[in-house]
Amino acid sequence: MPSAAMNTSKRRYLWYGSVGLIFGVFDWFYLNWLADVSWGSMGESILVIPVILLLNYGIWLAPIIPATIFDARRARQALSPMLAGALTWSCAMLSYYTFYAILLSTGRLEHLEHLSLFGERGGSFWLEYWAMFNRIILSQFLEWIGIAVIGGGMVGALAYWFVRQRSGSYAGKIGAW
């Protein structure tokens, strides 16, 4: 019987990772769309910046809230939804920056077309390529992956707490962490 529960748990984590991987690429296209949105008369408003920030960062709650709540409803301990949140966001970061690296390497980023691995390469190509790769992909990924792990864990802990509060079964379970 424990192996059936283990397989269910593994499938859930595989699902969370897959959702994160798909979301990371989706977010790339979403951010490009968001950059091209015409704000019309709202573009002059002081509210446009908070709205853009909310749309830019708020979208990252879309994959993690359902994943952590789903897991929190089935979890015996807070660690499970914390891992679900960290995994979902980490996989999203991984796919986002992998897609970013592919775009850089194929010359599909505006103003960086000359860095295509499949085009002509001058004498300083590799120095410039690695400098850009390190600056816009590797350093940003390393910065955001920490936020994904810590933030995803925190969202998972909050989901666990809210689910337990709502069901009334949280009392006395602080030690379940």
Secondary structure, DSSP 8 states (H G I E B T S, - for coil): -HHHHHHHHHHHHHHHHHHHHHHHHHHHHHHHHHHH---GGGGGSTTHHHHHHHHHHHTTHHHHHHHHHHHHHH-SSTHHHHHHHHHHHHHHHHHHHHHHHHHHHTT-STT-GGG-TTS---TTHHHHHHHHIIIIIIHHHHHHHHHHHHHHHHHHHHHHHHHHHHHT--TT-GGG-
